[in-house]
Amino acid sequence: MLLRLFFLFFCSSSLFASPLRRRCKHKTTTAAPASTTSIPTTPLPTSSPDSVLSTSSGCFPSLNFQMPSSVPDSLDNWWCPTDTEYAFMGFSYEVTECQSPSQLNAEFADIRNNFNSRYVRLYGACDNDGFYDDVVDAAWNNALGVHALIWFGFQGGDEWETRRDSLIHTLTTNPKAKFVTRGVQFGSEPLYDDVLPHSELASQVISAKVQLASVHIPVTVSELAYGYQAHDGAQDVLDAIDYINIHMLPFFSSVAITGALAWPLVEMDMDWFIKHGNGKKMYFDENGWPSVTSPNVQPNGPAAVASVSSEQQYYQLLDNHCTDFKTAPGGGIGWFAHIYSDQQEPGYGIYNDEGVTKFNFRPRTSC
């Protein structure tokens, strides 16, 4: 289970406090060299032909999509356009447990069928050989897309390099992988955690894009607004990534109160990314409000309320702003609920430790 410590850290452009994990600083690593050739960009498709959208099966991973009986020959007209990917997208899903294939399949089926999810966003890491192949199979079986993750962790070391290489190998050799993997994230919060100088992080993104160009999988960084702001905006990283995955954790603002009152906090960081993101597609990928505090999850303001009610209010707030997300630049903003279960991260789950939903959770996927 991944735990967090939080402390108050002000930034002139953000009301969010900055998360500090219990970890050691990463040692300096050698970033992958930037290619001397032109850098491929793998933009998410912004539109699809009317013939694709009007078919009975839709586009992947729309809710009416029927998976083919065999792997297609091409990605042509496979992915849904980004302007349909707004509002609720799915769940963050922690994999530190190294779930078995049967558990992955059962929980992905639940995520898809009982919550109308289109995606899972992976969180944490499982270093077992072949684990991402199991994720690919479970996603394929349940018509669920995946935001994959190269996990840096909180303890230092260079394990993330092995994870990067292993994931890229799977993505370029497993024939199903490119059909369920929407993108690859470097994370979580590598800028805030200073795992690499931001210029080297940008080089890592560019190198991954080169290696994944043949399978048309875009690359991003999973990060707080503050992570960028603490590095003078890290515009080189924003320029390198194909789309923007945003951490939205307003409970840790010094002026947080309840989930129902969080919109000004959400909007401030959202507007920062709109201003600096060059019109790229955006997702809130690590996004939520805790139902309980713990020694590792504490508010940074005196009025912040951690409760089941406040967690529910936060997601209702996001659902109420569906139109704002739909009309945001870059084809709208999609949001994930962090996280699937309290067993994966205490207090943040839609399910509690007993496997019971804490509240009715049926957010819209369109408006």
C-alpha positions in Angstrom: 0.0 0.0 0.0 1.4 3.4 -1.0 1.2 5.9 1.8 1.6 9.7 1.7 2.9 12.4 3.9 1.7 15.9 3.2 3.1 19.3 4.3 2.1 22.8 3.5 4.0 24.4 0.6 2.7 27.6 -1.0 3.1 28.6 -4.6 2.0 31.9 -6.0 0.2 30.3 -8.9 -1.5 27.4 -7.1 -3.6 27.0 -4.1 -2.6 23.3 -3.9 -0.3 22.0 -1.2 2.5 19.9 -2.4 2.6 16.2 -1.5 5.8 14.9 0.1 6.2 11.1 0.2 8.3 9.2 2.6 11.2 8.4 0.3 14.8 8.9 -0.4 16.0 11.2 -3.1 16.7 9.4 -6.3 20.3 9.1 -7.4 21.3 11.0 -10.5 20.7 8.9 -13.6 21.7 9.3 -17.2 18.8 10.4 -19.3 18.2 8.8 -22.6 19.8 10.8 -25.4 17.5 12.9 -27.5 17.2 11.6 -31.0 19.1 13.6 -33.7 16.3 12.9 -36.1 12.9 14.6 -36.1 10.9 13.6 -33.1 7.6 11.8 -33.8 4.5 13.1 -32.2 1.7 10.7 -31.5 -1.3 13.0 -31.1 -4.5 11.5 -29.8 -7.1 11.5 -32.6 -9.2 14.6 -32.4 -11.9 13.4 -34.7 -13.1 10.4 -36.6 -15.0 9.9 -39.8 -18.8 9.9 -39.4 -18.8 6.3 -40.7 -16.8 5.2 -37.6 -19.0 7.0 -35.1 -22.2 5.8 -36.7 -21.4 2.1 -36.6 -23.2 -0.1 -34.2 -20.0 -1.1 -32.5 -18.7 2.5 -32.1 -15.0 3.2 -31.5 -12.7 1.9 -28.8 -13.3 2.1 -25.9 -16.8 3.6 -26.2 -19.4 2.0 -24.0 -21.2 0.3 -26.8 -18.0 -1.1 -28.4 -17.8 -4.8 -29.1 -14.3 -6.2 -29.2 -13.4 -8.0 -32.4 -12.9 -11.8 -32.3 -9.2 -11.3 -33.4 -6.6 -8.6 -33.3 -7.1 -6.1 -36.1 -4.5 -5.5 -38.8 -4.4 -1.8 -38.2 -5.2 1.0 -35.7 -7.1 2.9 -38.4 -10.3 4.3 -37.0 -9.8 2.2 -33.8 -9.6 4.9 -31.0 -12.4 7.2 -30.2 -11.6 10.9 -30.9 -10.5 13.0 -28.0 -13.5 15.3 -28.1 -15.6 12.3 -26.8 -13.1 11.7 -24.0 -14.4 14.2 -21.3 -16.3 13.8 -18.1 -15.8 10.5 -16.2 -13.2 8.2 -17.7 -12.6 5.5 -15.1 -10.4 4.7 -12.1 -6.9 4.9 -11.0 -6.0 1.3 -10.2 -3.0 0.4 -8.0 -1.0 -2.7 -9.1 1.5 -3.0 -6.2 -0.4 -6.1 -5.1 0.5 -7.8 -8.4 -3.0 -9.0 -9.0 -3.6 -12.4 -10.5 -5.0 -12.6 -14.0 -8.3 -13.7 -12.6 -8.5 -10.7 -10.2 -7.5 -8.3 -12.9 -10.2 -9.7 -15.2 -12.9 -9.6 -12.5 -12.1 -6.1 -11.3 -11.8 -4.7 -14.8 -15.2 -6.2 -15.6 -16.6 -4.5 -12.6 -15.0 -1.2 -13.6 -16.3 -1.4 -17.1 -19.8 -2.9 -16.5 -20.9 -1.5 -13.2 -19.4 2.0 -13.5 -19.4 2.7 -17.2 -15.6 3.2 -17.2 -13.7 3.5 -20.5 -10.2 3.3 -18.9 -8.1 2.4 -16.0 -5.1 4.5 -15.1 -2.4 2.4 -13.5 -0.8 3.5 -10.3 2.2 1.9 -8.5 4.2 -0.9 -10.0 4.3 -4.7 -10.2 7.7 -5.9 -11.3 6.7 -9.5 -12.0 7.6 -10.7 -15.5 4.7 -10.6 -17.8 2.4 -8.6 -15.5 1.6 -5.9 -18.1 0.7 -8.8 -20.5 -1.9 -9.8 -17.9 -3.2 -6.2 -17.8 -3.4 -6.2 -21.6 -5.4 -9.4 -21.6 -7.8 -8.2 -18.9 -8.3 -4.9 -20.7 -8.9 -6.6 -24.0 -11.4 -9.1 -22.5 -13.4 -6.2 -21.0 -13.1 -3.6 -23.8 -11.2 -1.3 -21.4 -8.5 1.1 -22.3 -5.3 1.6 -20.2 -3.2 4.6 -19.3 0.0 2.7 -18.5 2.7 4.0 -16.1 6.4 4.0 -15.7 6.6 4.2 -11.9 9.5 5.9 -10.2 8.5 5.0 -6.7 9.3 6.8 -3.4 12.5 5.0 -2.3 15.1 6.1 -4.8 17.0 3.8 -7.0 16.9 3.1 -10.7 14.2 0.5 -10.8 12.2 2.8 -12.9 14.6 2.3 -15.8 14.0 -1.5 -15.8 10.2 -0.8 -15.6 10.5 1.6 -18.6 12.4 -0.9 -20.7 10.0 -3.8 -19.7 6.9 -1.8 -20.5 8.2 -0.6 -23.9 9.2 -4.1 -24.8 5.7 -5.4 -24.0 4.0 -2.5 -25.9 6.1 -3.2 -29.0 5.8 -7.1 -28.9 2.4 -8.0 -27.5 0.0 -7.7 -30.5 -2.9 -6.6 -28.4 -1.0 -4.0 -26.4 -1.3 -1.1 -28.8 -5.1 -1.7 -29.1 -5.8 -1.1 -25.4 -2.9 1.2 -24.3 -4.0 4.8 -24.8 -0.8 6.2 -23.6 2.2 5.9 -21.3 2.9 8.1 -18.3 6.1 8.8 -16.5 5.2 9.2 -12.9 4.0 9.7 -10.4 4.9 13.3 -9.9 8.5 13.1 -11.1 8.9 16.8 -11.3 7.8 17.4 -7.7 9.9 14.5 -6.5 12.9 15.8 -8.4 13.7 12.3 -9.8 15.5 13.9 -12.7 16.3 17.4 -13.8 13.3 18.5 -15.9 15.5 18.7 -19.1 16.4 15.0 -18.6 12.8 14.1 -17.9 11.9 15.8 -21.2 14.6 13.7 -22.9 13.1 10.6 -21.4 9.7 11.5 -22.8 11.2 12.1 -26.3 13.2 8.9 -26.2 10.0 6.9 -25.3 8.1 8.6 -28.1 10.7 7.5 -30.5 10.6 3.9 -29.3 6.8 3.8 -29.3 6.3 5.6 -32.6 5.8 2.3 -34.5 2.9 1.3 -32.3 1.5 4.9 -32.2 1.3 5.1 -28.4 1.7 8.7 -27.0 3.7 9.6 -24.0 3.1 12.0 -21.1 4.0 12.8 -17.5 1.7 12.4 -14.5 2.1 15.5 -12.4 0.8 18.3 -10.2 0.5 21.8 -11.4 2.9 22.7 -8.6 5.5 20.2 -9.9 5.7 22.2 -13.1 5.6 25.6 -11.3 8.4 24.6 -8.9 10.6 24.3 -12.0 9.8 27.6 -13.6 7.0 25.9 -15.5 9.2 23.1 -17.0 8.0 24.2 -20.4 10.4 21.8 -22.0 8.4 18.9 -20.4 5.1 20.4 -21.5 6.4 20.8 -25.0 7.7 17.2 -25.1 4.6 15.4 -23.9 1.8 14.4 -26.2 -1.0 15.0 -23.8 -1.3 16.3 -20.2 -2.1 14.1 -17.2 -2.9 16.3 -14.2 -3.0 15.5 -10.5 -5.9 17.2 -8.9 -5.9 16.8 -5.1 -7.7 19.9 -3.7 -8.1 18.5 -0.2 -4.5 19.5 0.5 -5.0 23.1 -0.3 -4.4 25.4 2.7 -7.9 26.9 2.0 -9.8 23.6 1.4 -13.1 23.1 3.1 -15.3 20.4 1.6 -15.5 18.6 -1.6 -18.6 20.5 -2.5 -16.7 23.8 -2.3 -13.6 22.7 -4.2 -14.3 24.1 -7.7 -12.3 27.3 -7.3 -9.3 25.1 -6.4 -9.8 22.8 -9.3 -10.4 25.7 -11.7 -7.2 27.4 -10.7 -4.9 24.6 -11.6 -7.0 23.6 -14.6 -6.6 27.2 -15.9 -2.8 27.0 -15.4 -2.6 24.0 -17.6 -4.9 25.6 -20.2 -2.6 28.6 -20.3 0.6 26.7 -20.6 -0.4 23.4 -22.2 -0.4 24.5 -25.9 -3.9 23.2 -26.5 -3.0 19.6 -25.7 -5.6 17.1 -24.5 -5.9 17.0 -20.7 -7.0 14.4 -18.1 -7.3 14.6 -14.4 -5.7 11.2 -13.7 -4.8 11.3 -10.0 -7.9 13.0 -8.8 -9.9 12.7 -5.6 -10.8 13.6 -2.1 -10.2 11.4 0.9 -13.0 10.0 3.2 -10.7 9.7 6.2 -7.4 11.2 7.4 -4.5 9.1 8.8 -1.0 9.7 10.0 0.0 9.9 6.3 -2.9 11.9 5.0 -3.4 15.2 6.9 -5.0 18.5 5.7 -2.9 21.6 5.3 -5.7 23.9 6.4 -7.8 24.0 9.5 -11.2 23.7 7.7 -10.6 20.8 5.3 -13.0 17.9 5.9 -12.2 14.3 5.2 -15.4 12.3 5.2 -17.4 10.0 3.0 -19.9 12.8 2.4 -17.1 15.2 1.3 -15.6 12.6 -1.0 -19.0 12.1 -2.6 -19.6 15.8 -2.8 -16.3 16.2 -4.7 -17.2 13.7 -7.4 -20.7 15.2 -7.6 -19.1 18.6 -8.1 -17.1 17.3 -11.0 -20.2 15.7 -12.5 -22.0 19.0 -12.1 -19.3 20.7 -14.2 -19.6 18.3 -17.1 -20.2 21.1 -19.6 -17.1 22.9 -18.4 -15.0 19.8 -19.0 -16.6 19.2 -22.4 -15.8 22.7 -23.7 -12.3 22.9 -22.3 -9.5 23.4 -24.9 -7.8 20.4 -26.5 -11.0 18.4 -26.9 -12.3 18.6 -23.3 -11.0 17.2 -20.0 -11.6 13.7 -18.9 -11.3 12.7 -15.2 -10.5 9.6 -13.3 -11.5 8.7 -9.8 -8.5 8.1 -7.6 -8.8 5.3 -6.5 -10.8 2.1 -7.1 -10.7 0.8 -3.6 -9.5 1.8 -0.1 -7.5 -1.5 -0.1 -5.4 0.2 -2.7 -5.0 3.6 -1.0 -6.7 4.3 2.4 -9.6 6.7 2.2 -9.6 7.4 -1.5 -11.5 4.4 -2.8 -15.0 4.2 -4.2 -15.0 0.8 -2.4 -14.2 0.6 1.3 -12.0 -2.0 2.8 -14.9 -4.5 2.9 -15.5 -4.2 -0.8 -18.7 -2.1 -0.4 -19.2 1.1 -2.3 -19.2 4.1 0.1 -21.8 5.9 -1.8 -23.7 5.8 -5.1 -21.2 6.6 -7.8 -22.7 7.0 -11.3 -21.0 10.0 -12.9 -21.8 11.0 -16.4 -19.6 10.0 -19.3 -21.1 12.7 -21.6 -23.3 15.7 -21.5 
